[in-house]
């Protein structure tokens, strides 16, 4: 019975990770497109373009994760405090994302000849790095199960 409970707990965590990943894919597409347009069409420098696209995508992630991935924990209710916590925890993801982006931009010419390909690959590496940070913080900090009164 104890092994079954551990299996269920791990399966539940895996389901959340998959849901978080799917929500992330949608918002990653949004992040990537907005970043690309900001850099390629409007000529914004990398960091302002990255931060701007991240702000839009992280807001979308909060809404989707509240309603889907962490619905049980959030009660499917958007809350300013939870949003602020999500944004604050996401800052670590943004730092990981931006640091990876800047490092990858320097390394990509060693792997890819095309400049647009280099930028795209660097942004994808950055998104991957932030996924690990963002899921961990969302699971363990932002959307942790609420304790019931009297528990």
C-alpha positions in Angstrom: 0.0 0.0 0.0 2.8 2.4 0.8 4.5 1.7 -2.5 1.2 2.4 -4.3 0.9 5.7 -2.5 4.4 6.7 -3.5 3.7 5.7 -7.1 0.5 7.8 -7.1 2.4 10.8 -5.7 5.1 10.5 -8.4 2.5 10.0 -11.1 0.7 13.1 -9.9 3.9 15.1 -10.0 4.7 13.8 -13.5 1.2 14.8 -14.7 1.8 18.3 -13.3 5.2 18.5 -15.0 3.6 17.5 -18.3 0.8 20.0 -17.9 3.3 22.7 -16.9 5.3 21.8 -19.9 2.3 22.0 -22.2 1.3 25.4 -20.8 5.0 26.3 -21.2 4.9 25.3 -24.9 2.1 27.7 -25.6 3.8 30.5 -23.7 7.2 29.6 -25.1 5.8 30.1 -28.5 4.4 33.5 -27.5 7.7 34.4 -25.8 9.8 33.3 -28.8 7.6 35.2 -31.3 7.5 38.4 -29.3 11.3 38.2 -28.7 11.9 37.6 -32.4 9.8 40.5 -33.5 11.3 42.8 -31.0 14.8 42.0 -32.1 14.4 41.4 -35.8 11.7 43.9 -36.7 12.1 46.6 -34.1 15.9 46.3 -33.4 15.6 46.1 -29.7 18.7 45.0 -27.8 18.6 41.4 -26.5 18.0 42.0 -22.8 15.0 44.5 -23.2 13.5 42.2 -25.9 13.9 39.2 -23.7 12.5 40.8 -20.6 9.5 42.2 -22.5 8.6 38.9 -24.2 9.1 37.2 -20.8 6.7 39.5 -19.0 3.9 38.7 -21.5 4.6 35.0 -21.5 4.9 34.7 -17.7 1.5 36.4 -17.3 -0.1 33.9 -19.7 1.6 31.1 -17.8 0.2 32.2 -14.5 -3.3 32.3 -15.8 -3.1 28.9 -17.6 -1.3 27.2 -14.6 -3.9 28.6 -12.2 -6.7 27.1 -14.3 -5.1 23.8 -15.4 -1.8 22.6 -13.9 -2.4 23.8 -10.3 -6.2 24.0 -10.3 -6.5 22.0 -7.1 -4.0 24.1 -5.3 -5.3 27.5 -6.6 -9.0 26.7 -6.6 -8.9 28.1 -10.1 -8.9 31.6 -8.8 -6.6 34.3 -10.0 -5.1 36.2 -7.1 -2.9 39.3 -7.1 -0.8 37.9 -4.4 -0.3 34.6 -6.1 0.5 36.4 -9.4 3.0 38.6 -7.6 4.6 35.5 -6.1 4.6 33.8 -9.5 6.3 36.8 -11.1 8.8 37.0 -8.2 9.7 33.4 -8.5 9.8 33.7 -12.2 12.5 36.4 -11.9 14.9 33.5 -11.1 13.8 31.8 -14.2 14.3 35.1 -16.1 17.8 35.4 -14.7 18.5 31.8 -15.8 16.9 32.5 -19.2 18.8 35.7 -19.8 22.2 34.4 -18.6 21.8 31.3 -20.8 20.7 33.5 -23.8 23.8 35.7 -23.5 26.1 32.7 -23.1 24.5 30.8 -25.9 24.6 33.8 -28.3 28.4 33.8 -27.8 28.7 30.0 -28.3 26.3 29.5 -31.2 28.7 30.8 -33.9 30.8 27.7 -33.1 27.8 25.5 -34.0 25.7 27.3 -36.5 26.8 29.5 -39.4 23.5 31.4 -40.0 23.0 34.4 -37.7 19.2 34.0 -37.5 19.7 30.3 -36.6 22.2 31.2 -33.9 19.7 33.6 -32.3 16.9 31.1 -32.5 19.0 28.3 -31.0 20.2 30.6 -28.3 16.7 31.6 -27.3 15.6 28.0 -27.3 18.5 27.1 -25.0 17.5 30.0 -22.7 13.9 28.8 -22.6 15.0 25.3 -21.6 17.1 26.5 -18.8 14.3 28.6 -17.4 11.8 25.7 -17.6 13.7 23.8 -14.9 13.8 26.8 -12.5 10.2 27.9 -13.2 8.6 24.4 -12.7 10.5 23.8 -9.4 9.6 27.2 -8.0 5.9 26.9 -9.1 5.6 23.4 -7.7 7.4 24.0 -4.4 6.6 27.7 -3.7 3.8 29.4 -5.7 1.2 26.6 -5.9 2.1 24.5 -2.9 -0.9 22.8 -1.4 -2.8 25.0 1.0 -3.2 23.8 4.6 -6.7 23.5 5.8 -7.8 25.2 9.0 -7.3 22.9 12.0 -4.6 20.9 10.2 
